[in-house]
Amino acid sequence: MNAVSVSEDKPKESRFTLAGAAAVILGATLIFGNIYLLNRTSRLETQIRELRGAVRTELANLQHDTIATTSENSKALAGLRQLLDETGSRNQQAASQATLLARRYSEQLAKKLERQEKQVSEQHQQLVAQLGEITQTTSQTDQKVSGIATEVTGVKSDVAETKSALDKTFGDLRSVRGDLGIQSGLIATNARELAALKALGERTYFEFQLPKTKSPQRIGDVAVQLKKSDTKRNRYTIELITNDKRVEKKDRTINEPVQFYMAKARLPYEIVVNEVQRDRIIGYLAAPKVRDVR
């Protein structure tokens, strides 16, 4: 009987043990669930606080930017109004100044016209007076014209005499053969004949008085140096520098054409000495006017 009782109590203890374990597991699950929910809730609250803070910061920045923009716009609007006021004031000043300048110009123009009218009136009076003087002078001029006609007749007579003397001078001029064996043009033996040659204009003439020096002297475009002068025999010796060469003309006599060529010249140059003095010769250089153009 006792054995049967013992076998019946064991199943009851087993059932109590499973139920307790299930209760423990359920309680633990509830505890962990609550902990998870609390943790999740805390995180959400933290995120919400951060989001609210960010929103507040953004709103504050937006409000600050809005205030700054509004202030800048207000300043720009105030500046624009001031500029418009200044422009209007300047336009009024410019209009007033233009009116003043126009009035001054008008007054100056009126004064200028008045002066011109006065000058024209004075000039008219002067012309009237001069016309009277011209009328009076005309009669005097008529008398002078007859006197001038008489003088012209005398001048014509003088011209005829001068022409006759010039013709005689041309007749006295002679042409001789130069030291190069080339027939020379007309040569002059004195100042009167040289003046006649210049009047003909066939050559260019350079008069000279060449002293004896240590270096050549310029006559026209020729360099000449007097080496020797013999007053008793009327002879002289000169040295020419032509075309970068030195050429000596020795023992030449007076009124003899000393001939030489220069670059680009078809005709020879001629030196004619009319007078030989001690350490000095007097004469002229005749240069051709026509040269070759190369």
Secondary structure as GFF3:
##gff-version 3
##sequence-region A 1 294
A	DSSP	alpha_helix	2	172	.	.	.	ID=ss1
A	DSSP	beta_strand	174	177	.	.	.	ID=ss2
A	DSSP	beta_strand	183	187	.	.	.	ID=ss3
A	DSSP	alpha_helix	191	200	.	.	.	ID=ss4
A	DSSP	beta_strand	203	211	.	.	.	ID=ss5
A	DSSP	beta_strand	217	219	.	.	.	ID=ss6
A	DSSP	beta_strand	222	230	.	.	.	ID=ss7
A	DSSP	beta_strand	235	242	.	.	.	ID=ss8
A	DSSP	beta_strand	245	253	.	.	.	ID=ss9
A	DSSP	beta_strand	258	260	.	.	.	ID=ss10
A	DSSP	beta_strand	269	277	.	.	.	ID=ss11
A	DSSP	beta_strand	280	288	.	.	.	ID=ss12
###
